[in-house]
Amino acid sequence: MPALTRNRLLDTLNEGRPALGMMVSFVRTPAIVRMVARAGFDFVNIDMEHSSLSWETIHDMVELARATGITPIVRPYNYNGLTADRILDLGAMGLMIFDVRSRELVDDIRSYLQYPPAGIRGTTTHGAPTDYETADPDSMREHINQNTALVIQIESREAVEDIDALLQGGGVDIVEVGRNDLSSAYGVPHQTRHPTVLKAIDTVIEAAQRHGCHPGTVVFDEEDARDMIGRGIRSLSFSSDRSMLNRGMRSGVSMLRSVIDELS
């Protein structure tokens, strides 16, 4: 069987090394994914929950991610199996599911990700998930099953308190702590380093380690990254395209005004 695309995100984590990625939700040109790859990231999270990205743009981004050697993970805008199936048919190598609060949802999503008999994923032939190959279908389906990741986001007090029940039974590859939503759930909006939020993060990390999952979150700067890695975070997303553009533009303007003031 020809070599098929491997999930670089899962391979990196399973080899015991931290994996690096970022979120794309604002820039519509697929070239942003090529820039993410050239910067040296291992994966890209492509957001449909909080974005205006079209299906065609999602497809182009996923194709470019696979072609440039990074892993495309897509966050759907709902929990629907038909939505999941369509995203996977475009070549996504995993789904990031927002605000997970029940084991039933975990089991449902896992079934959408896997071909029968492990799940109920629809048959894919001669498309992006198979790298347009026509080799042995059973071998290709097994390969795709093994290289499709389930990422669940923990964004509520309920999920933190029930984390062991959510992870019991396996099937989750990465447990992503949604720190902004979690801070709101604990009554401290946007205070992602509040002691209560950090305690919740530690609870999730410890549970992930007990159940053989990889804990992940978004990090915002060097100090934050050092702390999160020290706590046990292994899947590290650095900011987002929108935040990076915002910071870069503000920094540039600040620098230019400083120079102008100095020379005036």
C-alpha positions in Angstrom: 0.0 0.0 0.0 1.4 3.5 -0.8 2.4 5.6 2.1 -0.6 7.5 3.4 -0.5 10.8 5.4 0.2 10.2 9.1 -1.2 12.3 11.9 1.8 14.4 12.9 0.0 15.7 16.0 -0.6 12.2 17.4 2.8 10.9 16.4 4.5 13.7 18.1 2.6 13.3 21.3 2.8 9.5 21.3 6.6 9.9 21.0 6.6 11.8 24.2 7.3 15.3 22.7 5.0 18.4 23.0 3.1 19.2 19.9 2.7 22.8 18.7 -0.2 24.3 16.8 -2.4 27.4 16.4 -6.0 28.3 15.6 -7.1 29.7 12.3 -10.5 31.3 12.4 -10.2 34.7 10.8 -7.9 34.8 7.7 -9.8 33.3 4.8 -7.0 32.6 2.4 -5.7 29.0 2.6 -2.2 30.5 2.4 -2.4 31.0 6.1 -2.1 27.3 6.6 1.0 27.2 4.5 2.4 30.0 6.7 1.6 27.9 9.8 3.5 25.0 8.3 6.5 27.1 7.3 6.6 28.6 10.8 7.3 25.1 12.1 4.0 24.1 13.8 2.9 20.5 14.0 -0.8 21.0 13.6 -3.5 23.6 12.8 -6.9 23.9 14.4 -9.4 25.2 11.8 -12.4 26.8 13.5 -16.0 26.6 12.2 -17.6 27.4 15.6 -16.6 31.0 15.8 -15.8 31.9 12.2 -17.3 32.7 8.8 -15.1 30.2 7.0 -17.0 28.5 4.1 -16.9 24.8 3.3 -14.8 25.5 0.2 -12.3 27.4 2.4 -12.2 24.6 5.0 -11.5 22.1 2.2 -8.7 24.2 0.7 -7.1 24.7 4.1 -7.3 21.0 5.0 -5.8 20.0 1.6 -3.0 22.5 2.1 -2.3 21.3 5.6 -2.0 17.7 4.4 0.2 18.7 1.5 2.6 20.7 3.7 3.0 18.0 6.4 1.0 19.4 9.3 -2.2 17.9 10.8 -5.5 19.6 10.1 -8.0 19.4 13.1 -11.4 21.0 12.5 -13.7 22.3 15.1 -17.3 21.9 13.9 -20.1 24.3 14.8 -22.4 21.6 16.1 -22.4 18.0 17.4 -24.2 16.6 14.3 -22.9 13.4 12.7 -23.6 14.5 9.2 -21.5 17.7 9.8 -18.7 15.5 11.2 -18.9 13.2 8.2 -18.6 16.0 5.7 -15.6 17.5 7.5 -13.8 14.2 7.6 -14.6 13.6 3.9 -12.7 16.9 3.2 -9.6 15.3 4.7 -9.6 16.6 8.3 -7.5 14.3 10.5 -9.5 14.9 13.6 -12.3 16.9 15.2 -12.1 19.3 18.1 -15.5 19.2 19.9 -16.4 22.2 22.0 -17.9 22.2 25.5 -18.1 18.5 26.1 -20.1 17.6 29.2 -21.2 14.0 28.8 -19.7 10.6 28.0 -22.6 9.9 25.7 -21.4 12.8 23.5 -17.8 11.4 23.5 -19.1 8.0 22.4 -21.2 9.5 19.7 -18.4 11.6 18.2 -16.0 8.7 18.4 -18.3 6.6 16.4 -18.5 9.4 13.7 -14.6 9.3 13.5 -14.2 5.6 12.9 -15.1 3.3 10.0 -17.1 0.2 10.8 -17.0 -2.0 12.7 -15.4 0.4 15.2 -17.8 3.2 14.3 -20.3 4.5 11.8 -18.2 6.8 9.6 -19.4 6.9 6.0 -17.3 5.2 3.3 -14.6 7.3 1.7 -13.1 6.4 -1.7 -10.6 8.2 -3.9 -10.7 11.3 -1.8 -8.6 13.5 0.5 -8.7 11.1 3.5 -7.2 8.3 1.3 -4.7 10.7 -0.3 -6.5 10.0 -3.6 -5.1 6.5 -3.6 -6.9 3.3 -4.7 -4.9 0.8 -2.7 -6.4 -2.0 -0.5 -9.5 -0.5 1.1 -9.3 -2.4 4.3 -5.7 -1.3 4.9 -6.6 2.3 4.1 -9.6 2.3 6.5 -7.4 0.9 9.3 -4.8 3.5 8.7 -7.3 6.4 8.7 -9.0 5.0 11.9 -5.6 5.1 13.6 -4.7 8.5 12.3 -7.9 10.4 13.1 -7.9 12.2 16.4 -10.7 13.1 18.9 -10.0 16.3 20.8 -12.6 17.3 23.4 -12.7 20.8 25.0 -13.4 21.2 28.7 -15.1 24.5 29.1 -17.4 24.2 32.1 -17.4 23.5 35.8 -19.6 20.5 35.2 -17.0 19.0 32.8 -14.2 19.5 35.3 -16.1 17.9 38.1 -17.1 14.9 35.8 -13.8 14.6 34.0 -13.1 11.0 35.1 -16.5 10.0 33.8 -16.0 11.8 30.5 -12.7 10.0 29.9 -13.6 6.6 31.4 -13.7 4.1 28.6 -11.0 5.6 26.4 -11.4 6.9 22.9 -10.2 10.5 23.6 -6.8 11.5 22.3 -6.5 15.0 23.5 -8.3 16.9 26.4 -8.2 20.5 25.5 -8.9 23.0 28.3 -10.8 26.0 26.9 -9.5 28.5 29.4 -11.5 31.6 28.4 -14.9 29.8 28.6 -13.7 28.0 31.8 -12.8 31.3 33.4 -16.3 32.6 32.7 -17.8 29.4 34.1 -15.9 30.0 37.4 -17.0 33.6 37.6 -13.7 35.2 36.6 -14.1 36.0 32.9 -10.9 36.3 30.9 -8.7 35.7 34.0 -7.1 32.6 32.5 -4.5 32.5 35.2 -6.8 33.0 38.2 -6.0 30.4 41.0 -9.4 28.8 40.6 -8.9 28.3 36.9 -5.4 27.0 37.4 -6.7 24.5 39.9 -9.3 23.3 37.4 -6.6 23.0 34.8 -4.6 20.8 37.1 -7.6 18.6 37.8 -8.1 18.0 34.0 -4.4 17.4 33.5 -4.2 14.8 36.3 -7.3 13.0 34.9 -5.9 13.0 31.4 -2.8 11.4 32.6 -4.7 8.8 34.5 -6.7 7.9 31.4 -3.9 7.9 28.9 -4.9 11.1 27.1 -2.8 14.1 26.2 -3.7 17.4 27.9 -3.7 20.5 25.8 -4.6 24.2 25.9 -3.9 27.6 24.3 -0.9 29.5 25.7 -0.5 33.2 25.4 3.2 34.1 26.1 6.5 32.7 27.2 5.7 32.8 30.9 2.3 31.2 30.4 3.8 28.5 28.2 6.5 27.6 30.8 3.9 27.2 33.5 1.5 25.2 31.4 4.3 22.8 30.2 5.5 22.5 33.8 1.9 21.5 34.8 1.8 18.8 32.2 0.3 20.3 29.1 1.6 18.6 26.0 -0.6 19.9 23.1 0.2 23.6 22.9 -1.7 26.0 20.7 -0.2 29.4 20.5 -2.8 32.1 20.1 -4.7 32.5 16.9 -4.4 34.2 13.5 -6.7 37.0 14.6 -4.8 37.6 17.9 -1.4 37.5 16.2 -2.5 40.0 13.6 -4.0 42.3 16.2 -0.8 42.2 18.4 1.5 42.6 15.4 -0.4 45.7 14.1 -0.6 47.3 17.5 3.1 46.7 18.1 4.0 48.1 14.7 2.0 51.3 15.2 3.4 51.7 18.7 6.9 51.4 17.4 6.4 53.9 14.6 4.8 56.5 16.8 7.6 56.1 19.3 10.1 56.8 16.6 8.1 59.7 15.3 7.9 61.2 18.8 11.6 60.7 19.4 12.5 62.5 16.1 10.0 65.3 16.4 
